[in-house]
Amino acid sequence: MAVVLCVCLAASCAFAEQTLRERFQKRLEQRTQHKAQIQEIQQAKKNDTEPESEEKSMLVNGSRRSYAIHVPASYDGKTPMPLVVVLHGGGAPTGSAERMSGMTPKADKEGFIVVYPNGIGILPGKFMTWNAWNCCGAAQKRKVDDVGFIRTLIDELEKEYTIDPKRIYATGLSNGAIMSYRLACELSDKFAAVAPVAGALNIENPNPTDPVSVIIFHGTADQHVLYEGGEPKQSWQRDADPTAARVDKPVSYAVSYWVKHDECSPQPKREESGSIIHETYAGRRDGSGVEVYTIKGQGHAWPGGKNGLYYANVDPPTQEISATDLMWDFFARHPKTKG
């Protein structure tokens, strides 16, 4: 009996030692990778000559919230302009959304105002996140009212600028994409359309009051928000906090929900070119519509964006399409007709 006990104890100690070694090795690899990522971002920042938009802040329910805004030179204060809200991904620093989307030069070209709100971070202007249902980070843990922040921000911008209330749109990447879905559900009276990039509709019973047009971009090789849904295979959030595991809904869930809600044709028009599959669901309800761009082989990235973490792309983005150009074309074709 004593011999068996000693053998069991020895085996248990050996297993514990192996587990500790594995955990130590994983932490060492994460630190090495993190150091390389910081160096990459710092180098990209040195090479970036593009000016960033004006930073502003406002009080929302006693909390100071910040955002950047770009108003094109064509704005005259008389003609109502569209407004596009661009949401950064989880763990992003200030300026990330503007760099990842390239929406500022698009706003100058097409004539719309673009605003880049900032989420809540564990440090000022760093590691910022949105409270988007089951994701992510500090904002979710603190149960920050980000929906209230965005509504208040839009209300204030409508007072300050001449904005067309029927042409207010939102987009975002990753955590920002999940947040854009949440805005479509809870601020459907405000938003005419949203364009989630690499996100998930992570709610069982969405209940938007109005139709909202939706254009979705998602890569089939995304390991951070899986195309087919499920627990992410890679997650900075889980690496930092093992209790922060989440399960994402598949792209098909979001598509089927919005197709039904917007009373679109259940059978899409399907086009395929290179690595891109484009599905269009013709709208029936108040001119709304749903489109999906599936990018075969792309990981967690903004299609058409620049490569590297400085531009918020974990993986190389496809250059076969530009999400920014396509979503603006979609936005321009889908103003709000109700209200």
N, C-alpha and C positions, 0 to 999 in steps of 0.2 A: 504493500500500500504506500509506504514511504517512498519507494523507488518510483512508482507511478506519479506521485505528487511532485517529486523533484523534476521528473521529465516534463510534466505539464507546466511547472513554473518556468523551467528553462525555455520551453517552446514559447510561452507567453512573453517572457522577457525578450527573446530573440525577435518575436513579431513586433513588439512595442518599439524595439530599437530600429528595426527596419522601417516602421511607419514614421518614426521621428526623422530618420535619414531622408526618406522620401519627401516629407514635408519641408525639411530644411533645403533640400535640393530644389524643390519647386519654388520656394521663396527666393532662393538665390537666382534662379532663372528669371523670375518675375522682376527682381531688382535690376538685373543686367538688361533685360528688355526695356524696362522703364527708363533707365539711364540713356539707352540708345534712342528711345523715342523723344526724350527731352532734347538731346543733341540735334536730332532731326528737325524738331520744331523750332529751336533757336536759330538754326541755319536758314530755314525757310523764312523766318521772320526777318532776318538780316537782308534777305534778297527781295522782300516784299516792299514795293514802292507805292502801292495803291493806298490813297488816303482813306481813313475810316470815317464813317458817318458821325454826326454830332451826337454826343452822349448827353442824356437828360435823366432826370429822376422825378418821382412823384410819391406822395404819401398815399398808401392804400390801407385802410383799416389800421392806421397807426404804424405801419411798416414802410420803410423806404424801399421803393422798387425802382429799378433802372431800365433804360432802353436806349437804343440808338435810332435815329430817324434820318431818312434821306428824302428831300423834296426836290424834284427835278426843276431845272431852270425854266421849263415851259409852264410851270404853275403860275397862274395870274391872280389867284384868289377869287375869281369869278366863276370860272367853269369848274363844275364838280369833277374831282379826280377819283379813280379807284384807289383802294388801299389794300396793300398786301402785307400780311403779318408773317414773318419768317421766324421759326422757332429752332434754336440750336439743339444739338443732341445732348445726351446725358454725359456729365463730367466735363463739359466744355468751358473754355475761358471766354471772357468778353471779346467780341469781335468775330467769334467762330461762325455764326450764322451768315454774316455778310460775306465772309471768305468762301464758305462752302457752297453757297448758292449763286454767287455772282449776280445777285438780284439788283444791286445798285446800278450798274451800267444798263441793265435791262429796263429799269425804271426810267432812266434818262432817255432811252431810245423809244419806249412805248408810251411814256407819259402817265406814270402813276406814282403815288407816294408809297414808300416801303418803310416798315418799322421792324426793328429787331429787339424784341423784349428779352430781358435776362431773367433766368430762373433764380433759384436760391442755391447758394454754394456754402460749403463748409469753411471757405475763405472768401473774402471779398473779391468778386470777379473771377473766381476760379472754381473748378469742379462743380459747376452749376447744373441743377436738374429741375425737372418739372414734376408736379404731382399729377401723374397721368394714370389713375386707377392703381394698378399693381406695379408701377414703375415711376420713379426711381429715386434712390439716394435720399439726401437730406430733405428735399421737398416732400417726398412721399412720407417719410418717417414723421415729419413735423405736421403733416396734414395741411400743408399750405394751400390756401384758396387761390390757386392760379387761374381758375376760370373767372373768379371775381376780379382778379388783377387785369386780365385781358379785356373783360367787359368795361371796366373803369377806364382803361387805357384808350379803348376805342371811343368811349363817350367823350373823354377829354380832347382827343385828336379831332373829333367832329366839331367841337367848340372852337378849336384853334385854327383848323383848316377847312376848306370847302371840299368835303368828301362826299362822293356819291354813295348813299346808304344802300343802294341796290348792288353795289360792286365792291364788297368787302370780302377778302379771301384770306386763307391761311395755308401755310405749308410748313414742313419741318422734317428733320431727319432723326430716325431712331426714337429716343425718348421724346423728341420734338414732334415726330410723326404720330406717335401714340397720343400726344397732347392735342395734335390737330384733329384727330378722331374725336377726342373728348369735347373739343370746342364745337365740332359739327353736331354732336349729340345734345350738348347743354346750352349752346348759343346759336341754335339753328335759326333764331329770329334775326341774328346779326349777319351770319356768314352765308354767302351765296354758294361758295364752293370751297373745297379743301383739297390739298394734294399731298398725302402722306408718302414719304420716301423711306422705305425699310422700316415700317411700323406695323402695329397690330391693333385691331379693334377689340381690346381686352375687357369686354363687359358682356354679361349674359343677356341683359334686356335693355338695349338702348331705347331711348324714348324722346327723340327729337320731335318738336312740334311742327316744324316746317320741312319742306324738301331741301336737301343740300346736295349739290352735284359733287361727285368725287372722282378724282383721277389718282390712280395708285401706281407707284413704281417700286419694284421689289426684285432682287436677284435670287436666283435659285440656289446659289452657293453661300448665302448669308448664314453665318454661324452664330450671330448675335441676336437676330430676330429671324427664326427659321421660317422659310417660305411655307412649309407644311405645318407649321406650328409646333408647340412643345417647349420643353425647357431648353434655353440657349446652350449651345455646346461651348461657346466662349462668352464670358461675362466679366467685365471689370468690376461690376457691382458685387457679384458673388465672390470674386477673388478678394475683395476688400472686406466683405461681410458674408460668411458662409450661410447665415440665416436669411439672406436676401434673395433666395431662389424664387423664380417666378415661372409661370407657364403662359406662353403666348398663344393666341388664337391664330389659325392659319389664314393666309390671304383669301382663300375661298370663302371663309366665314364673313369677312368684311364685304366681299363682292356680293355674295348672296343677300346679305342684309340690306345693303344700299340699293341694289337692284329692285328688291321688293318694296322698300320704303319709298323710293322715288318712282315706283310704278313703271319701271323700264321693261323693255322686251327681255324675256328670260334667255333668249338665244342671241349670242353676240355675233357681230361681224368680226371675223378673225383674219388677221394679216400676219405673215411671218417673213422676216428679212434678216439674214445673218443670225445674230444671237438674240434678236428682238421678236417677241410675240406681242402683238397689239390686239386687244379685244375691246370692242365698242358695243355698249348696250344702249340702244336707242331709247331716249327718254319719252315719257308720256305725261308726267305730272309737272305742270308749271314750267315746262321747258328744261327740266333737270335731266342729267345724264350721268352715266358711269363709264369710265374707261380704265383699262388695266394695261400697264406695260410690264411684261415679265422679261427679265434679262437673264438669259441662260448663262450660267457659269459666273455671274458677278456675285461678289460678296457684299459686305456692309459698306455701301458707298453711294454718293450722289451722282447719278448718271450724267456724264458730260463735265463733271467737275475736275479739279486739279488733283493730282496724286499726292498723298501724304497726310499725316495727322494734323498738320498745320491748317489744312483745308477740311478737316473733320472726316477724312476718308480713311477708315481702318484698312480697307482693301483697295486695290486699283479700280477706279471707276471706268465703265465702258465709255468709249468715245463715239459709239455708233449713234447715240441720241443725246440730246441735251434735255434733261428734266426741266431746267429753267425755261427754255424756249417752249417746250411742249405744254407745260402747265399754264404758262401765260396765255398761249393760244386757247387752251381749254377755258381758262378763267374769262377771257374776252368773249367767248361764245356762250357763257352761262351766267348771266346776271340773275339776281333774284327778281322774280316776277310777282311774288306774293307780297302783300303789305304795301 
